[in-house]
Amino acid sequence: MPTDETSAAKPPLDRAHDLAAAGRPQDALAELRPEVDKPDADPQALSLAGRILLDKGEPLRALPLLDRCVSTDPEATAARRALSEALAVVATTAGPSSPPAERMRLLAAAVSEVHALEGRRQQQLDGLKRDLLAALLDLQTEVNRTTSFTDPVRGGIARLLVQLAPDNPTMRANMSPTLAASDTRAGLSDFMPLMEPGALGRKLFVSCFPKSGSTYLLSLLSTLTGLPHIPLCYTFGQNEQDLYLPYLRTYAETNAVVQQHCRATEANVHLMQGFGITPVILVRNLFDTLVSLHDYYDNGLFIESFLRHWPGLSADDRRACIVDMVAPWYVTFYASWWRVTVRKELRVTWLTYETLIEKPEAALKDLCRFWGINADGAMVAQAVNAVTKAGDTRLNKGVAGRGASFFTEAEKEKIRGLTRYHPNVDFSAIGL
């Protein structure tokens, strides 16, 4: 027992803590005995006495004290943890003479205590999340009222809201526009808070014009690297092939080749920033591209579009349909990726259909350098030969300059006119 005046002046519970910390469990228990013998004993004294007995290898003596503690104070987390441990020790160390039913009862009690502890922890966590969300929403209301839409604080709040409630559709939908307005880059923690960036797999991502030789390029990349082709959009056909977060999460650690016809929307750019995607932008002379798409529809693939009336259109109306309804999408695609490139929102490289078809080996070598793929000239040549021999690349006629004679001068001028809505963008790479 302590004899110095400082220790003697302390309450019994504090003296017991000091004795236990000093490696004197018996003295600590003696200090606690008067308290734990009371019918209305202090839960903290019961918890400490039970913990000391458990550490001394006396779980049977610890059990009643810990049980009294949690019955008196259900929020006593440390006592619940010790009670679960004591129950498990008793159950697993009981000798063969102990009836199975008794051991099962003790194990069941231990499992019940573990579940109760987990439930209380979850309740506490949920309560904390609710408080944080309420505080952030209050701050968001104040900031939205007092600052401009471009204030970076708005982006920070939107990011925190998503991290607290990652599956809340309102929080998720608001994040990208808010980050974009405040010129804030996205990070992996915005989408997968528990994943380290170093665990991300490499995605050889090709964002491309439809009918620009992208299937051919996909075959070259898959053949060269041996990587699988995994789409990261929800679906194809009429759907915009934007990145789909659930698939990005599922395949976050997977190395793959990805080919999608997606524009550089704010959401797509933020997802690429977060998941470390550095895309190749594959384009083609727009007039030739539109002719190829026209042929594609003529061959029955109009069913992948909204133009289900295609077979009933005259030749002139088919051309007009392509000019009026399809060309604007291509121009927006190009302008969106041009903006990303100029603003350096992502690390990107560009490739044209014409270069890919005329110099496939040189194009593939450039992409290997861009992505850091270790492939020598022989490997590249072998991949090109293998894909060429297989022949299943969905290349159409592949004749450069067809568009110049296919469309009328008025139609070509109408397509060129679309560029005026995107000033400061150089469209020369696609013949505009």
C-alpha positions as CSV (number, residue, x, y, z in Angstrom):
1,M,0.0,0.0,0.0
2,P,1.3,3.5,-0.7
3,T,2.6,5.3,2.3
4,D,3.7,8.7,0.9
5,E,1.4,11.6,1.5
6,T,0.8,12.4,-2.2
7,S,-0.5,8.9,-2.9
8,A,-2.5,8.7,0.3
9,A,-4.3,11.9,-0.6
10,K,-5.6,10.5,-3.9
11,P,-9.0,8.8,-4.3
12,P,-8.9,5.0,-4.0
13,L,-9.5,4.5,-7.7
14,D,-6.6,6.7,-8.7
15,R,-4.3,4.9,-6.1
16,A,-5.4,1.6,-7.6
17,H,-4.5,2.8,-11.1
18,D,-1.1,3.9,-9.9
19,L,-0.4,0.6,-8.2
20,A,-1.5,-1.4,-11.3
21,A,0.8,0.7,-13.4
22,A,3.6,0.1,-11.0
23,G,3.3,-3.7,-11.4
24,R,1.6,-4.3,-8.0
25,P,-1.7,-5.9,-9.0
26,Q,-2.4,-7.4,-5.6
27,D,-2.1,-4.1,-3.8
28,A,-4.3,-2.5,-6.5
29,L,-7.0,-5.1,-5.9
30,A,-6.7,-4.6,-2.1
31,E,-7.2,-0.9,-2.7
32,L,-10.3,-1.6,-4.9
33,R,-11.9,-4.3,-2.7
34,P,-13.9,-2.0,-0.4
35,E,-15.5,-0.3,-3.5
36,V,-16.2,-3.4,-5.5
37,D,-17.8,-5.1,-2.5
38,K,-20.5,-2.4,-2.4
39,P,-23.9,-3.3,-4.1
40,D,-23.7,0.0,-6.0
41,A,-20.0,-0.2,-6.8
42,D,-18.5,2.4,-9.1
43,P,-18.4,0.9,-12.7
44,Q,-14.9,2.2,-13.2
45,A,-13.7,0.3,-10.1
46,L,-15.4,-2.9,-11.3
47,S,-13.8,-2.4,-14.8
48,L,-10.3,-1.9,-13.4
49,A,-10.5,-4.8,-10.9
50,G,-11.8,-7.1,-13.7
51,R,-9.0,-6.0,-16.0
52,I,-6.4,-6.6,-13.4
53,L,-7.7,-10.1,-12.6
54,L,-7.9,-10.9,-16.3
55,D,-4.3,-9.8,-16.8
56,K,-3.3,-12.0,-13.8
57,G,-4.8,-15.1,-15.5
58,E,-7.9,-15.3,-13.4
59,P,-10.8,-14.9,-15.9
60,L,-13.3,-16.7,-13.7
61,R,-12.8,-14.1,-10.9
62,A,-12.9,-11.3,-13.5
63,L,-16.1,-12.3,-15.1
64,P,-18.6,-11.3,-12.4
65,L,-16.9,-7.9,-11.9
66,L,-16.9,-7.1,-15.6
67,D,-20.5,-8.3,-16.0
68,R,-21.6,-6.0,-13.1
69,C,-19.8,-3.2,-14.8
70,V,-21.4,-3.4,-18.2
71,S,-24.8,-4.1,-16.6
72,T,-24.5,-0.8,-14.7
73,D,-22.9,1.2,-17.5
74,P,-23.6,-0.2,-21.0
75,E,-21.3,2.4,-22.5
76,A,-18.3,1.1,-20.7
77,T,-16.4,0.1,-23.8
78,A,-13.2,-1.0,-22.1
79,A,-15.2,-3.3,-19.7
80,R,-17.1,-4.8,-22.6
81,R,-13.9,-5.5,-24.4
82,A,-12.4,-7.1,-21.3
83,L,-15.6,-9.1,-20.7
84,S,-15.5,-10.5,-24.3
85,E,-11.8,-11.5,-23.7
86,A,-12.6,-13.1,-20.4
87,L,-15.5,-15.1,-21.8
88,A,-13.3,-16.3,-24.7
89,V,-10.4,-17.3,-22.4
90,V,-12.7,-19.3,-20.1
91,A,-14.4,-21.0,-23.0
92,T,-11.2,-21.9,-24.8
93,T,-9.2,-23.0,-21.7
94,A,-11.9,-25.1,-20.0
95,G,-10.7,-28.7,-19.6
96,P,-12.2,-31.8,-21.1
97,S,-14.2,-32.3,-17.9
98,S,-16.2,-29.2,-18.7
99,P,-19.5,-30.1,-20.4
100,P,-19.7,-29.0,-24.1
101,A,-23.0,-27.2,-23.3
102,E,-21.2,-25.1,-20.7
103,R,-18.4,-24.2,-23.1
104,M,-20.9,-23.4,-25.8
105,R,-22.8,-21.1,-23.4
106,L,-19.6,-19.2,-22.6
107,L,-18.7,-18.9,-26.3
108,A,-22.2,-17.7,-27.1
109,A,-21.9,-15.1,-24.4
110,A,-18.5,-14.0,-25.8
111,V,-19.9,-13.7,-29.3
112,S,-22.9,-11.7,-28.0
113,E,-20.6,-9.3,-26.2
114,V,-18.5,-8.8,-29.4
115,H,-21.6,-8.0,-31.4
116,A,-22.8,-5.6,-28.7
117,L,-19.4,-3.9,-28.7
118,E,-19.4,-3.6,-32.5
119,G,-22.9,-2.3,-32.5
120,R,-22.2,0.4,-30.0
121,R,-19.0,1.4,-31.9
122,Q,-21.1,1.7,-35.1
123,Q,-23.7,3.7,-33.4
124,Q,-21.0,6.1,-32.1
125,L,-19.5,6.3,-35.6
126,D,-22.8,6.9,-37.2
127,G,-23.5,9.6,-34.7
128,L,-20.2,11.3,-35.4
129,K,-20.8,11.2,-39.1
130,R,-24.2,12.8,-38.7
131,D,-22.7,15.6,-36.6
132,L,-20.0,16.2,-39.2
133,L,-22.4,16.2,-42.1
134,A,-24.7,18.6,-40.3
135,A,-21.7,20.9,-39.6
136,L,-20.5,20.7,-43.2
137,L,-24.0,21.4,-44.6
138,D,-24.3,24.4,-42.4
139,L,-20.9,25.6,-43.5
140,Q,-21.8,25.0,-47.2
141,T,-25.0,27.0,-46.8
142,E,-23.0,29.9,-45.3
143,V,-20.3,29.7,-48.0
144,N,-22.8,29.5,-50.8
145,R,-24.5,32.6,-49.5
146,T,-21.3,34.7,-48.9
147,T,-18.8,33.7,-51.6
148,S,-18.6,33.3,-55.4
149,F,-19.1,30.0,-57.2
150,T,-15.4,29.8,-57.9
151,D,-14.3,30.0,-54.2
152,P,-12.0,27.0,-53.5
153,V,-13.6,26.5,-50.1
154,R,-16.7,25.3,-51.9
155,G,-14.7,22.5,-53.6
156,G,-13.2,21.5,-50.3
157,I,-16.6,21.2,-48.7
158,A,-18.0,19.2,-51.6
159,R,-15.0,16.8,-51.4
160,L,-15.5,16.3,-47.6
161,L,-19.2,15.7,-48.0
162,V,-18.6,12.9,-50.5
163,Q,-15.9,11.3,-48.3
164,L,-18.4,11.2,-45.4
165,A,-21.3,10.0,-47.6
166,P,-19.7,8.4,-50.7
167,D,-22.9,6.8,-51.9
168,N,-25.2,9.8,-51.4
169,P,-26.3,10.7,-54.9
170,T,-26.7,14.4,-54.2
171,M,-23.3,14.8,-52.7
172,R,-21.7,12.8,-55.5
173,A,-23.5,14.7,-58.3
174,N,-22.5,18.0,-56.9
175,M,-18.9,17.3,-56.5
176,S,-17.5,17.5,-60.0
177,P,-19.2,20.8,-61.0
178,T,-18.0,22.4,-57.7
179,L,-14.5,21.1,-58.1
180,A,-14.4,22.3,-61.7
181,A,-15.8,25.8,-60.8
182,S,-13.0,26.2,-58.2
183,D,-10.4,24.8,-60.5
184,T,-9.6,21.9,-58.0
185,R,-8.2,18.6,-59.1
186,A,-9.7,15.4,-57.9
187,G,-7.8,12.7,-56.0
188,L,-8.2,9.0,-55.5
189,S,-9.5,9.7,-51.9
190,D,-12.5,11.4,-53.5
191,F,-13.6,8.0,-54.9
192,M,-11.8,5.3,-52.9
193,P,-10.7,6.8,-49.5
194,L,-9.1,3.6,-48.2
195,M,-7.0,2.8,-51.3
196,E,-3.4,4.0,-51.7
197,P,-2.6,5.4,-55.2
198,G,0.4,3.0,-55.5
199,A,-2.1,0.1,-55.6
200,L,-3.8,1.4,-58.8
201,G,-3.4,-0.7,-61.9
202,R,-2.3,0.8,-65.2
203,K,-5.1,1.7,-67.7
204,L,-4.0,2.1,-71.3
205,F,-7.0,4.4,-72.0
206,V,-7.9,5.5,-75.6
207,S,-10.6,8.2,-75.9
208,C,-11.5,8.2,-79.5
209,F,-13.7,9.4,-82.4
210,P,-16.1,6.6,-83.5
211,K,-14.8,5.3,-86.9
212,S,-11.2,6.4,-86.2
213,G,-9.4,3.1,-86.2
214,S,-9.8,2.6,-82.4
215,T,-10.6,-1.1,-82.6
216,Y,-7.4,-1.6,-84.6
217,L,-5.5,0.4,-82.0
218,L,-7.1,-1.6,-79.2
219,S,-6.0,-4.9,-80.9
220,L,-2.5,-3.6,-81.3
221,L,-2.2,-2.6,-77.6
222,S,-3.8,-5.8,-76.3
223,T,-1.6,-8.0,-78.5
224,L,1.6,-6.1,-77.6
225,T,1.0,-6.0,-73.8
226,G,-1.2,-9.1,-73.3
227,L,-3.6,-7.0,-71.2
228,P,-7.4,-7.6,-71.3
229,H,-9.8,-5.1,-72.8
230,I,-12.1,-3.9,-70.1
231,P,-14.8,-1.3,-70.8
232,L,-15.2,1.2,-68.0
233,C,-18.5,2.7,-69.2
234,Y,-22.0,1.5,-68.1
235,T,-22.9,0.3,-71.6
236,F,-22.5,1.0,-75.3
237,G,-25.0,1.7,-78.1
238,Q,-26.9,4.9,-77.7
239,N,-25.4,5.5,-74.3
240,E,-22.7,8.1,-73.8
241,Q,-19.5,6.1,-73.0
242,D,-18.7,8.1,-69.9
243,L,-16.6,6.6,-67.2
244,Y,-18.7,4.6,-64.7
245,L,-17.5,4.9,-61.1
246,P,-18.6,1.4,-59.9
247,Y,-16.6,-0.3,-62.6
248,L,-13.6,2.0,-61.9
249,R,-13.7,0.9,-58.3
250,T,-14.1,-2.8,-59.2
251,Y,-11.2,-2.8,-61.6
252,A,-9.0,-0.2,-59.8
253,E,-6.1,-2.6,-59.3
254,T,-6.4,-4.2,-62.7
255,N,-4.0,-3.5,-65.6
256,A,-6.1,-3.2,-68.8
257,V,-6.6,-1.6,-72.2
258,V,-9.7,0.7,-72.4
259,Q,-11.2,2.1,-75.5
260,Q,-14.2,4.5,-75.2
261,H,-15.9,7.2,-77.2
262,C,-16.0,9.7,-74.3
263,R,-15.7,13.5,-74.3
264,A,-13.7,15.3,-71.7
265,T,-16.6,16.2,-69.4
266,E,-15.7,17.5,-65.9
267,A,-16.8,14.2,-64.4
268,N,-14.7,12.1,-66.8
269,V,-11.6,14.4,-66.2
270,H,-12.0,14.2,-62.4
271,L,-12.3,10.4,-62.5
272,M,-9.2,10.2,-64.6
273,Q,-7.3,12.4,-62.2
274,G,-8.4,10.3,-59.3
275,F,-7.6,7.0,-60.8
276,G,-4.4,8.1,-62.5
277,I,-5.5,7.6,-66.1
278,T,-3.5,9.3,-68.8
279,P,-5.5,9.0,-72.0
280,V,-4.5,8.9,-75.7
281,I,-6.9,11.0,-77.8
282,L,-7.5,9.3,-81.2
283,V,-9.0,11.5,-83.9
284,R,-9.4,11.6,-87.7
285,N,-10.2,14.0,-90.5
286,L,-13.8,14.8,-89.7
287,F,-15.1,14.6,-93.2
288,D,-13.6,11.1,-93.7
289,T,-14.9,10.1,-90.3
290,L,-18.4,11.1,-91.1
291,V,-18.4,9.2,-94.4
292,S,-17.2,6.1,-92.6
293,L,-20.0,6.5,-90.1
294,H,-22.5,7.0,-92.9
295,D,-21.3,3.6,-94.4
296,Y,-21.5,2.0,-91.0
297,Y,-25.2,3.0,-90.7
298,D,-25.8,1.9,-94.3
299,N,-24.5,-1.6,-93.3
300,G,-27.3,-1.8,-90.7
301,L,-25.5,-0.5,-87.6
302,F,-27.9,2.5,-87.4
303,I,-29.6,0.4,-84.7
304,E,-26.8,1.5,-82.3
305,S,-28.0,5.1,-82.7
306,F,-31.2,7.0,-82.3
307,L,-31.6,7.1,-86.1
308,R,-33.9,4.1,-86.4
309,H,-35.5,5.8,-89.4
310,W,-32.3,5.7,-91.4
311,P,-33.3,3.1,-94.0
312,G,-36.2,5.3,-95.1
313,L,-34.2,8.4,-95.7
314,S,-33.1,9.6,-99.1
315,A,-29.4,10.0,-99.9
316,D,-29.6,13.7,-99.4
317,D,-31.4,13.4,-96.1
318,R,-28.9,10.9,-94.9
319,R,-26.0,13.3,-95.6
320,A,-28.0,16.1,-93.9
321,C,-28.7,13.9,-90.9
322,I,-25.0,13.2,-90.5
323,V,-24.2,16.9,-90.8
324,D,-26.9,18.3,-88.5
325,M,-27.1,15.6,-85.8
326,V,-23.7,13.8,-85.7
327,A,-21.0,16.3,-86.6
328,P,-21.7,18.5,-83.6
329,W,-20.8,15.7,-81.2
330,Y,-17.4,15.1,-82.9
331,V,-16.6,18.8,-82.8
332,T,-17.5,19.0,-79.1
333,F,-15.4,15.9,-78.4
334,Y,-12.4,17.5,-80.1
335,A,-12.8,20.8,-78.4
336,S,-13.3,19.3,-74.9
337,W,-10.0,17.3,-75.1
338,W,-8.2,20.3,-76.6
339,R,-9.2,22.4,-73.5
340,V,-8.0,19.7,-71.2
341,T,-4.7,19.5,-73.0
342,V,-4.1,23.3,-73.0
343,R,-5.1,23.6,-69.3
344,K,-2.9,20.6,-68.4
345,E,-5.8,19.1,-66.4
346,L,-4.5,15.6,-67.5
347,R,-1.3,14.2,-69.0
348,V,-2.5,13.4,-72.6
349,T,-1.1,12.6,-76.0
350,W,-2.8,12.8,-79.4
351,L,-2.8,10.4,-82.3
352,T,-4.4,10.7,-85.7
353,Y,-6.0,7.9,-87.7
354,E,-3.9,8.8,-90.6
355,T,-0.6,8.3,-88.7
356,L,-1.9,5.1,-87.1
357,I,-2.8,3.5,-90.5
358,E,0.2,4.8,-92.4
359,K,2.9,4.2,-89.7
360,P,1.4,1.8,-87.2
361,E,4.8,0.7,-85.8
362,A,6.0,4.3,-85.2
363,A,2.6,5.2,-83.6
364,L,2.8,2.2,-81.3
365,K,6.3,3.0,-80.3
366,D,5.3,6.6,-79.4
367,L,2.4,5.3,-77.2
368,C,4.8,2.9,-75.5
369,R,7.0,5.9,-74.6
370,F,4.1,7.9,-73.4
371,W,2.8,5.1,-71.1
372,G,6.2,3.8,-70.1
373,I,5.7,0.4,-71.7
374,N,9.0,-1.5,-72.1
375,A,8.7,-2.9,-75.6
376,D,11.5,-3.0,-78.2
377,G,11.1,-2.6,-82.0
378,A,10.9,-6.3,-82.6
379,M,8.0,-6.7,-80.1
380,V,6.1,-3.8,-81.7
381,A,6.6,-5.2,-85.2
382,Q,5.5,-8.6,-84.1
383,A,2.3,-7.1,-82.6
384,V,1.5,-5.2,-85.8
385,N,2.1,-8.2,-88.0
386,A,-0.1,-10.4,-85.8
387,V,-3.0,-7.9,-85.8
388,T,-2.7,-7.3,-89.6
389,K,-2.7,-11.0,-90.3
390,A,-5.7,-11.6,-88.1
391,G,-7.6,-9.0,-90.1
392,D,-10.4,-8.5,-87.5
393,T,-9.9,-4.8,-86.9
394,R,-13.2,-3.4,-88.2
395,L,-11.4,-1.0,-90.5
396,N,-13.7,0.3,-93.2
397,K,-12.4,1.4,-96.6
398,G,-9.7,3.4,-94.8
399,V,-9.3,5.8,-97.8
400,A,-8.1,9.3,-96.8
401,G,-9.9,12.2,-98.6
402,R,-13.2,10.5,-99.3
403,G,-15.1,13.1,-97.3
404,A,-14.0,15.9,-99.5
405,S,-15.9,14.5,-102.5
406,F,-18.8,13.0,-100.5
407,F,-20.3,16.1,-99.0
408,T,-21.4,19.2,-100.9
409,E,-19.6,22.4,-100.5
410,A,-22.6,23.8,-98.5
411,E,-22.5,20.8,-96.2
412,K,-18.8,21.1,-95.6
413,E,-19.1,24.7,-94.8
414,K,-21.9,24.0,-92.3
415,I,-19.6,21.5,-90.6
416,R,-16.7,24.0,-90.6
417,G,-19.1,26.6,-89.1
418,L,-19.5,24.5,-85.9
419,T,-15.9,25.5,-85.0
420,R,-17.0,29.2,-84.4
421,Y,-18.6,28.1,-81.1
422,H,-15.2,27.0,-79.8
423,P,-12.8,30.0,-80.3
424,N,-9.1,29.5,-79.7
425,V,-9.3,25.8,-80.6
426,D,-7.1,24.6,-83.4
427,F,-9.2,22.1,-85.4
428,S,-6.6,21.6,-88.2
429,A,-5.8,18.0,-87.0
430,I,-9.3,16.9,-88.1
431,G,-9.3,18.9,-91.3
432,L,-11.3,21.9,-90.2
